[in-house]
Amino acid sequence: MKCTRTLYKILIVIVLLTFIVLTLSKFVCERKQNESMLSTLNSVESIKNYAVYYGKDRIDRLSNFDLVIVQPEEYSKKEIETLKKHKTIVLAYLSLGEVSERYLKYAKGCIVGKNKNWNTYYVNVSCKKWQNFILNKAIPSILNKGFNGLFLDCVDVDKMTTKKGMVNLIKKIRQKYPYIILIQNRGFSIINETAPYVNGVLFECFTTHYNWSSKKYELWKGEDLKWIEIKAKELLRLKKKYGLVVLTLDYAENKTLKKVCLKHAEKYRFIPYVSNIYLNKILN
């Protein structure tokens, strides 16, 4: 009986020691991971170039950039790790305000319209079901592949209730994932509220835009260009206040138009990238 009690106590001690070792191991692992992510978080401020590419492969070309934005489903964990070994920061595309048919089931009851140009659906981001999908399913799946962070697309909103929902969602993303890089695409209606929670802003169509009617790449002119200059100055103010990285994305396929885009970005010391409208080519 005495022997049994002694053995029982020994087993308890072994279990407790095992638990302590595993807990400490997990703590050390998480600390190292957080330190690594924090280091990457800080390094985003010093990037010199970047690319947006929604095609497959081209690891050799992408590894030449300081930061790349890609579609998460197009790249394996191994390919992402290869890019990171070349000191390339890898961000995954994540749409907050629009969804393709592939993800409609996660936004059921949250759809408020359709974008005919891209055959996608507008989502009410205030919808709890959609927020839960983004926070607890979409983002963990992306981060498990090794991405350094997220490129948040489709954050432009008009209605006040939707604005509140979008700001709230971006804030929740930052709170739940404090060490990942977040780059917001445009979203000028909410930029003053979201700036404290993101690391940078991408100004899509900064110099040019694609005319879906004429199927041509065109320069902004007149009042449209004046509006862009106002927003550029606003971004300069936020850049100074929060240390934001400001990227520009323009669409052009001829060298002359591309030079205009690069010169315009240089005027504000923004980091430019120029590609075709489908972003399935690396033109730089």
Secondary structure, DSSP 4 states (H G I P E B T S, - for coil): -HHHHHHHHHHHHHHHHHHHHHHHHHHHHHHHHHHHHHHHHHHGGG---EEEE-SS--HHHHTTSSEEEE-GGGS-HHHHHHHHHTT-EEEEEEESSEE-GGGGGGGTTTEEEEETTTTEEEE-TT-HHHHHHIIIIIHHHHHTTT--EEEEE-----SHHHHHHHHHHHHHHHHHSTTSEEEEE--TTTHHHHGGG-SEEEEETSSEEEETTTTEEEE--HHHHHHHHHHHHHHHHHHHHH--EEEEEEE--SHHHHHHHHHHHHHHT-EEEEE-TT--S---
